[in-house]
Amino acid sequence: MPDQHQITELWPKKYRTIWLSDIHLFSRGCQAEMLLDFLRWNDAEQYYLVGDIVDMWAMRRSHYFPQEHNDVLQKFLRKARKGSKVRYIPGNHDEGVRKLFPLLPLQFGGIELLPDAIHITADGKKLLVIHGDQFDGVMLYAKWLAFLGDRAYSVLISLNRTFNLVRRMLGFQYWSLSRYVKYQVKEAVKFISRFEDALVAEARRRGCDGVVCGHIHHAELRTIDDYIYANDGDWVESCTALVEHCDGRLELIHWQMRGVAETVHEEQDEFSAVPTFMPGMAGFHG
């Protein structure tokens, strides 16, 4: 493990752009402390909040408002006040915000609200930024299944928290039991592939070079038919973020612990991440 001297040399880091999604604030699965730690050690000229930032579904079920979750919101507001561009693209769990779309363009606290966005990288690539639930068949055609799956997912995340509490007591690092369980379901891999293909097809239709999305809690960065497919993951299980360097290079960061991160994947590499989706859950967690 890197010592404190090494950490000081590596961090903090400043990026051109950071994409974050599926934070699920005010749900019990949200790893707000990990995200706050990430935001302390990483900064950017612009941020994209790519949906499911606040979990309105969870808020309907229980009154769970820990201070750390409010601190995350305040952190983004402070970044906007200090000059960073912050754009918020709602997802299905914060779909109530989409009701404000008729009022667009809209800003609150310096944060711009958008249904989707086009981002131009430093090296000239045109990227569609969208949450992705619009391309999830469960959300489109059987929304009640999405809510049913959301409850099952909550149980799995609860087991994951208990499992990792025991691991910490024994001196082990975080390991996602929920990711492992979902990976055992073969249909998950099929869904992810269909989801990725649909998002790339939409980017192609809009004349873009690629797409950045969230929704399925499966962090990934690769090319599909010469188009960039980037999914920035989530802050419930994987604790991942997509970043753009000053030269336009994209990188997927998996936040491990305070001041120490692991590079999961870079744009040029071939990488097959562990799926973090269970069939029927695309519409309820992502």
N, C-alpha and C positions, 0 to 999 in steps of 0.2 A: 504494500500500500504506500502511495507517495507520502513523504513527510511534509511538514508545514512549509518548509522552504520551497519544495517543488510546487506545492499548491500556489504559493505566492507568485512564482514565476509564470504559472499557467493561467491564472485567473486574477482579476476579472477579465472578461472578454467583451469586445464591442463588435457587433455585427451590423451589416447594412439592414437586414430584415430578420425578424423572428416570427414564425407562425406557431400558434398554440390552439388546440381545440379540445373539446370533450373534457373540460375541467370538472364539470358537474358540481359546482359550488352549492352548498347547503344540502348535499346528499352525504350519507355516512361513508360512502366509498371514496370520496374526494381526498386526495393526498395534498392538502393545501400547504402543509409545512414544507413538503418537498418542493412544491412550486415556488413558494416564497424564497426558499434557499436558491433555487435556480435563478430567480429574478434578482437576487442580491449579487450573484456572481456573473451575470450576463446582462448586457444592455444592447439596444439597437436603435437605429435611426427611425425605424418604423416597425409596427407590430400589426399582425393580423390575428384577430380572435375569431377562429373559424368554426363557431357554433358550439352549442351545448356548454356554454360558459357557466350559466346559472341553470340548475336543474329544477325547473318549475314542476315537473312530475313528482319529484321527491318532496317538494315543498307542500304539495297538496296532501301528501300522506302523513307528514309529521312536521313538527316545529323544531327544526334543528338548525341553529344559527350560531355556530362557534365563532369566536373572535378571529381566528386565523382565516376563515373564509371571507369575512368582511375586509380583512387586511389585504387580501389578494385584489379585491375590487379597488380599494384605496390606492394600491400600488400602481394599477393601470391608470387611474385618474391622475396620480402624481406624475407619471411618465408623460402623459399628455400635456399637463401643465408646464413641464420642463422642456417641451419642444419636440418630443417624439410624436410621430404620426401614429395614431391608434385607430384601427378600423375594425368594427365589430360586425360580423356576418352571422346572424342567428341560425340555430339548427332546430331540430325537432323538439328537444327538451326545453329550449327557451323560445318555443314557437310563438308564445304570447307577444314577444317583441315584434314579430312579423306583422302584427296588426297595425304597427306604426308606419309600415311601408308607404301607404298612401300619402303620408306627410313628408316623404323624402324629397330633397335631401335633409337629413336630420342629424344634429349633433347634441350630445349631452356631456357636459364636463370636458369638452374638447375631443370626445371620442365620436367618430363618424359611424353612423349606422347604415349598412348597405345590405341588399339581398344577395349580392355576390360582387366580385371585383376582378379587374384585370391588372396584373402586376407585371411590370417590365423589369427584368433583372439588369444588373450592371453590364452584362455582356449582350444585352439586347433580346433575350428570350421573353416571349409573351406567355404569361401563365394565367389561366383561369383559376380563381380562388373561390371555392364553394364548399358548403358543409358536406353535401352528398346525399342527404336523406331523400332528396327528390328522385334518386335513382335506385331506391330500395323498394322492392316489390311489397315487402311486408308493410311499410309505411303507406304506400300508395293504395293498396287494395284490401288490407285486413288490419286496420289500425288497432282493433281490439286485441289481436295477437301480439302486437308490439307491447301494449301495456301488460299483458299476461307474462310475456318474456321478461319485461323489466323487473317484475317481482322475483322471478326465478334468478335473474342475474344478481339482484340485491342479496339474496341468500348466499349465492356463490361468493360474492365479494365479502360478506360478513365472515364466512369460513376462511377466506383468504387473510383477513385481518387477524383473526385468532391464530392461524397457522404461523404468520410472520411475527406475531408477538412472542410466541414460544421460541421461534428461531432467534430473535434478538436476545432473549434471556439466555440462550445457549451460545451467544457470541457469533451467530451467523448473519450474513448479509440478507437483504430483501430478495425473495424469490417468489414469483407469481404462481401460486397454486392454481388460480382461476385460469390463467393463460394455458397452463399445462392441461387442465381438464378439458377446456374447449378445443385444444389442438387434437384431442383424441377423436373428435367427431369429424368424420370424413366430409360430410356435407358442408362443413365450415369452409374447407378449402375451395369447394366448387362455388360457394357464394362469393367469396373474396375475389375469385377470378372473374366472375360475371360483373361484380361491382366495379372492379378496375377497368374492365373493357368498356363498360357503359360510360364511365367518367372520361376515359380517353376519347371515346367517340364524340362526347359533347365538346371537349376541347378542340377536337378537329373541326367540328361543325362551326364553332365560333372563330375559327381561324387562328387558334392559339398553338403554341409550341408544347404545351403541356398543361397539367392541372395540379393544384394543391387542394387537398380535401381532408376530411376527418371521418366522423360518423361510426366507423366499424371497429374502432379501437385496435387497429392493426397498422403499426408504423411501418412504412415502406418507402423506398426511394429507388426507382429503377426506370428503364425505358421500355415502352411497349410500342412496337411498330414505329420506332424512331420518335415517339412522343414521350415527354417526361411525365411519369406518374409519381406523385409525392403525397403520402398520407402522413400527417404529423403526429398520429397516434393519440394518446390520451394521458390524463393525470389521475386515473383511477387504478390502472394496473401497471402500465409500462413506463410512465413518467418520461415522455419523449417530446422533443421539439424539433421543428425544421428550421434551419438557419441559412441565411445567404451571406457569404463573405463579400468583402468589398470588390472583389473581382467577378462577382456573379456566381461563384461556385456554390452549389447547394450541399448541405450536410445534415444528416439526421443525428441528433444528440440524444443519448439515453442517460438521464441524470441518475447517478448512482448514490451519491452521498455528498455531504457538504464540501464544495470546492473540488470534487473529483467527478469527472464525467467520462463516459465511454463512447467513442465514435462507433455508432452502429453500422453506418453505411454511407458511402459517398456516391455521388451521381454516376461515376464512371464504372463502379464495381457491380458485379452480379451478387445479389444477396437474397436469401430466402429466410425471412424472419418467421418466428413462431406465430401462427395466426392467433388473434385475440378475439375471435368472433364465434358465436354458436348460432346455428341456423335458427331463425325466428327471433334473433336478438338484434338484427341490424336496425330495426325501426325503433327499438326501445333503448338501445345504448349505442349511441353514436350520433 
